[in-house]
Amino acid sequence: MKTYQDIPRHVTERLEIAILTGETLALNWADEDTDQAWMGRVRPLEVIQHDGRLYLEADNEQGERIRIRLDLIRNLPTPVK
């Protein structure tokens, strides 16, 4: 498992906006345990903290619930102006 890196506040704020507006995001991320790369469209549901790490809970395109560690997202969404 990779060492956790802190996430800038603007990233969590951007994800919270996506959650509140029902936005779908195209993300590229790595699996926390295997480092396998994933890419897909997800509908963010909640940013949660677990064991001192921040995670995004989301539904994928197949409607399955997934959990993505925020520091393993490789194309973080840009801030909204």
Residue pairs with C-beta under 8 A, 6 or more apart in sequence:
1 32
1 33
2 30
2 32
2 35
2 71
2 72
4 52
4 53
4 69
4 71
5 71
6 71
7 54
7 70
7 71
10 79
11 70
11 76
11 77
12 47
12 54
12 70
13 79
14 76
14 77
14 78
14 79
14 80
15 44
15 47
15 56
15 70
15 77
16 47
17 23
17 80
18 25
18 44
18 77
19 44
19 45
19 46
19 47
22 43
23 43
23 44
24 41
24 42
24 43
25 41
25 42
25 43
25 44
25 58
25 77
26 39
26 40
26 41
26 75
27 39
27 40
27 41
27 42
27 68
27 73
27 75
27 77
28 37
28 38
28 39
28 73
28 74
28 75
29 37
29 38
29 39
29 68
29 69
29 72
29 73
29 74
30 36
30 37
30 38
30 72
30 74
31 37
31 38
31 72
32 69
32 72
37 74
40 60
40 61
41 60
41 61
42 56
42 58
42 59
42 60
42 61
42 66
42 68
43 58
43 59
44 56
44 57
44 58
45 57
45 58
45 59
45 65
46 56
46 57
47 54
47 55
47 56
47 57
47 70
48 54
48 55
48 57
49 55
53 69
53 70
53 71
54 69
54 70
54 71
55 67
55 68
55 69
55 70
56 67
56 68
56 70
56 73
57 65
57 66
57 67
58 65
58 66
58 67
58 68
59 65
59 66
60 66
